[in-house]
Amino acid sequence: MGKRTYGKEYGFQTRAVHTGNDVDGETGAIKRPITVGNSYELPYDPSDLNWSSAGKSLYTRNGGSNQKYLQEKLASLENGEDCVVLASGVAALSGLFFALLKSGDHVIFSSVTYIAVYRLFNELLNNKFNIETTIVDTTDPGNVKKAIKPNTKLIHIETPGNPTLMISDIAEIAKIAHKNNALLSVDNTFASPFNQRPIDIGADFVIESLTKYINGHGDALGGAIIGKTEYLDIIRQQSQINLGGIISPFNAWLIMRGSVTLPLRMRQHNQNAQQVAEYLEKLDCVRFVAYPGLASHKGHAAAKKQMVPGFGGVLSFGLKADHDTHNRFVSYLKVITSAVSLGHDESLIVFLGENDERQYLYPEEFHGGFFRFSVGIEDIEDIIGDIEQALEKTGLL
Ligand SMILES: *Cc1c(COP(=O)(O)O)cnc(C)c1O
């Protein structure tokens, strides 16, 4: 790494701008280039090379330069020792689980997680690989303690949880994990490292879907695992090299570029989501609002402890209205787009109907159908104005 590497002595914003970037040695350009060539020149005698090595420049699936630059930045922003970037957030999650777990191990995971985590633990890893799994309401660390078994290897939590925004206390759950020789992984996608740094408060691993806030522009997929090299080397071998979950150089470059403005965007997301949540909470036609920044949120105290500058850009809410009125409301929106994903520059909303198979794991108020709303960085007057005019058209305002 060259002279312009920025270490921990610099602030978060300085590292978001500079870490992982350097002057290009060949052209003198002040931004490193995208390297799309997928193969590298071999030494005079290649016969004793290990073709599965992640250490040498050999072939892009063994490690690409744009991937490595991004890994350097993300390890720094999360205050972790090392990072592996893969093709998507789900590749990062499965990469961690496959690296750590073997048949006979037990896993505890949050009752509200990204759907693929539920599939992996509730269908694939348990049925196919004989891994014991327990779904726990981790909003109460006492429930985690009760679920521990002698073979518990991993506790995986998502906080805030997608889509209910439930909050789990990272520091408390880390203590329980470590007292029982288990490891703790935290899906930090909703908060991003700007708002929450789980490794600082005891987590062993952080997962980020880079697709969301870290890229922030809705134009690339990627995922990262941050943690200790001794574990991450296993993920490089398995999920990157032998299972093929490598990120493309172009996506790594896009995410590197997007991540430069993460602190600026997050400040605006935090501020806009707080204002939208407060606005919605005052309306008679709103059935409930779930946002960790509201004093009325069940997890507000825990969130205040571990989400320092703010509470992120995602909230959920429901209307005092039937199924079709929820859909009509969305159809009247002009600024806010109906689409999945979150953490983009633009506001995105998705209606999650009443027949979600995991509904039984959600709090009561979520049973009537609800919206997950990823509040963008547009002018707050335009976001609230859009909601207002759409509610008026439904006849609810
Ligand atoms: C989107 C998301 C993921 C999955 O990320 P992909 O990049 O879509 O694979 C994982 N966890 C959370 C909390 C997410 O929101």
PDBQT file of the ligand as one rigid body, heavy atoms in Angstrom, charges set to zero:
ROOT
HETATM    1  C1  LIG A 401     -30.656  -6.324   1.493  1.00  0.00    +0.000 C 
HETATM    2  C2  LIG A 401     -30.218  -6.913   2.748  1.00  0.00    +0.000 A 
HETATM    3  C3  LIG A 401     -29.386  -8.050   2.747  1.00  0.00    +0.000 A 
HETATM    4  C4  LIG A 401     -29.006  -8.766   1.489  1.00  0.00    +0.000 C 
HETATM    5  O1  LIG A 401     -28.178  -8.033   0.663  1.00  0.00    +0.000 OA
HETATM    6  P1  LIG A 401     -28.060  -8.273  -0.919  1.00  0.00    +0.000 P 
HETATM    7  O2  LIG A 401     -26.960  -7.360  -1.300  1.00  0.00    +0.000 OA
HETATM    8  O3  LIG A 401     -29.388  -7.936  -1.506  1.00  0.00    +0.000 OA
HETATM    9  O4  LIG A 401     -27.731  -9.713  -1.121  1.00  0.00    +0.000 OA
HETATM   10  C5  LIG A 401     -28.956  -8.532   3.972  1.00  0.00    +0.000 A 
HETATM   11  N1  LIG A 401     -29.334  -7.952   5.128  1.00  0.00    +0.000 NA
HETATM   12  C6  LIG A 401     -30.137  -6.881   5.169  1.00  0.00    +0.000 A 
HETATM   13  C7  LIG A 401     -30.517  -6.301   6.473  1.00  0.00    +0.000 C 
HETATM   14  C8  LIG A 401     -30.604  -6.325   3.979  1.00  0.00    +0.000 A 
HETATM   15  O5  LIG A 401     -31.429  -5.266   4.020  1.00  0.00    +0.000 OA
ENDROOT
TORSDOF 0
